[in-house]
Amino acid sequence: MQRPDPARIRALVSLLSDANPRVVDGARKALLELGPKALADLDEAIESSDAKLRGRARLVRDDVRGLVLEGAMRRLGERIDHDERALEEGCVLLARSRDFELDASTVGTALDRLADGLAARLPAVREPEAVARAISRYLGREVGFQGAPRNYYDPDNWFLHLVLERRIGIPISLSAVYLFVARRLGLPLIGIGLPGHFVVRYGAMESGLYLDPFHGGRVLDEAECVRFLEERQVDYDPAHLLPVSDGAILLRMLRNLVQGYRSRGDGSRVQFLLRMRSMLVGEEVSGPELGAGEVDR
């Protein structure tokens, strides 16, 4: 593949300040075709003294970044339910939709440290209940992961890098942290998508050991999960306690983010996230599955 000419890229970027809209549109389309190869020059243009160039370069850069993330999500969608690492990568992609320059290795390093801390606190005898309670004590009490005390619907509560930094989140984002830490240690933690509230289960369904990361990792049994649903006037169905695939978890996160930004009136973010969902499922998604204003967790 022929490498792009750096001089041509610089020339295309400079055309973004042209007075002729057709010239600007042509330059924009050419830069989008170049994709990430144009990012460095666009970044430089954003620091220009020319206000018109700065503004247009920023818009094109954001479009290029969006295309980069959409392409990565499409490729990830092809292996999301066949590669244990894909869900974590998907969460990082969502985080990069907020902070594009996020270094994925910083997320991995933070999770590695949590896994090391948990490993040092696991009981010598790996009885399921003892391990579940060790996870609860370490991540919920010692490290301090908790549900967002206020501003629950703030989209920042969904992004993995911010959850790791602030130790707060919503049920599904906190559950993702538990899953990623457990997977590093080979512990059988499983995502369980209760209606309106995500939890994790330790081991097979027969274990009856559920952890609620939103409430400090408290350990629940099956009866408490059923009671939780009844209190919210949800008719219990045994299917509510079945494992959720990694693909379904990532889709649920995207759906929640769509609703979070929709409630804020951020139409451009909503459309971008809908495109990300389309890339993940391999087909066009015209809108979220939930009703307007409703947020699943």
C-alpha angles and dihedrals in degrees: 000000000000114000115236117255108250090212091055092051091051090048092051091050091050090054089065088080093054118125093226111086092207091056091049092049092049092050091048093052092048091050092049089053089053089052117177091004088073097049098091093054092044089052089052092049091053087065092052122123088231105095093199092052092046093053096045094044090053091053093049091046090053090050091050091048090050092052090050091054094044091053091049091050091050091053091045091051089063091064106022095115096037103049121059090208095057098081092055090048089050091053089051090051089054089049090051089054084068100033107021095186093056110136106230090208091067089060091047092048092051091051091046090055092050090050091050090051093050093046090058090054101046115115119253090236107058100214107162096238093047091051093046091052091047089055090048094049095047103042097029104037109017100037091028107226106172141159118275105274093206139001086042093172095051105126089224087074089069100052114098098216092052093045089054092047099044099030091226132102146124125287098271097044092047090046089054090057090052091049095049093048092047093049091056088059098040092247116155099240114155132194115243117192106207111184106274095355130065121211137163131236127215111226129328123351089257089067091069090204114138128173123209106205093184090063097047095281095295113182116242133186125217093265091056091051090052091048090050089057094045091053087057091047093248115144108235118244120180087229088070089074097048120112119270118224120239090246091055091048092054091046090051090052091050092047091052092049091050090055093043093055092039090057087054093051092243098147097171092056091047092054092046093051091047088055089050089053090050090053091050097050096035096236139077115280113200098186146342120290094231125081119263112287094010120122125195117203 
